[in-house]
Amino acid sequence: MARRGKAGRFSNAMSWFKSRLWLIPVGMSALALGFGYALVRYSFKMPIDASGSLWLFSGDPATARGLLSTIVSGMITMTSLVVSLTILVLAQAARQLGPRLIYNFIGDRSIQAALGLFVATILYCLFILRSINEQLGPQGVPRYAVTLASLLAVACLFALLAYISKLAHSIVSDTVVREVGDNLDAAIGECPCRSDHADEKIDVDEESREHTTRRYIGINRSGYVQFIDYDALVKTAGRHDLMLIIHTEPGAFLLQKGDTVEVRSKALVDKRVERQIRDCFVIGAVRTSTQDLQYSVRQLVEIALRALSPSVNDPYTATAVINRLSASLENARARELSAKYYRDRAGRLRVVTTNGGYGPVVDTAFTQIRAAAEGKPAVLSVLAERIQDLLHSVELPEQREALLAQLQGIRWTIAQINEPEDRRKLEAILAGPGETG
């Protein structure tokens, strides 16, 4: 929730561009064509004798055409292989880890760069191929350009090896859990450190006693809340002397009509002000990680749920997810995960949000996993142990309450375990020192 204002809008736009698999290949292709054009003109303006050079192409036009044609045909075959492998890996990742994690795969810069190198090499060779003039003899060969085509072909071979290695690692669940967990830690790190007044309680009705007119407005667009520009909301509210109470949060799904924003004012607000308020909300078809802290949490939870499904039955992946979530929650305990009150420069309360805090993140992280692990004592034991560990590190009452509620939920599932020894071990963990005090 740390990204606000123009920086937040820019970050949200960049997340869209990052998830476009074609963006870097198109840019690299344009760069290759431009560089090829410049290199051809330079080669023709600076004819040289390459007979004594070991690295510079020294063949005639027919040899150059044959070399470039071979490179193009080989690169087309290589690119077809890469695309086929990519489709297979994406299908496997969607079945094993969840379709929403495909965005993480296609947003990987190394994968986009490898595909871009293959496509750019093909287009570069085609451009150089059409610039060769056999009627001019040896002087009709752009030697620098042909030499670079050979170097690009060699680079593509090494890029193919790196690409295959990346594909092999990308479908390993431990790798995906680590990468998604790193994204979650990065999002938590952007949240400000918890201050002494972070949990202050403000009487909103008392603060807005002069604003006797109340009206609810919708956003007039349906979709997921990708970004809320709180700075712009504060400025709008200050400019028109309003208090705005936001009844949604980033990541929530909105319908066109609804009581999304409660506007408290001294007089009725006009349509122009309502439009300014709506413009502070960015609505899209999918969730993003710009302000939605639970975006990465849900991705990790989805991996665990699929691992615990009867068709997969992989408790080791589920426990890896639990451990990673616990590490992130430990980092989050000292952070202000969501601000509830926003004031203008004069110190007047202008925007109030209904965002949660540590508790909702804990619920999202553990509730579904706990339910899916019913009857699986090995997973429940790890979950109970990690929660007990977290109880030793948290400081605020609301944090302890959220964790203790998860332990209570585990206690209710003990009756579903048939093995007495497993029940005894779980009961011993639940009775640990973290639950008291």
Secondary structure as UniProt FT lines:
FT   HELIX           5..18
FT   TURN            21..22
FT   HELIX           23..45
FT   TURN            51..52
FT   HELIX           61..96
FT   HELIX           99..101
FT   HELIX           102..106
FT   HELIX           109..131
FT   HELIX           134..140
FT   HELIX           143..170
FT   HELIX           173..190
FT   TURN            196..199
FT   HELIX           204..207
FT   TURN            208..210
FT   STRAND          213..217
FT   STRAND          223..228
FT   HELIX           230..240
FT   STRAND          243..246
FT   TURN            250..251
FT   STRAND          253..254
FT   STRAND          261..265
FT   HELIX           271..278
FT   TURN            279..280
FT   STRAND          281..284
FT   HELIX           294..308
FT   TURN            310..312
FT   HELIX           315..332
FT   TURN            333..334
FT   STRAND          341..343
FT   TURN            345..346
FT   STRAND          349..353
FT   HELIX           358..372
FT   TURN            373..375
FT   HELIX           377..393
FT   HELIX           397..413
FT   HELIX           414..416
FT   HELIX           420..430
FT   HELIX           433..435
//
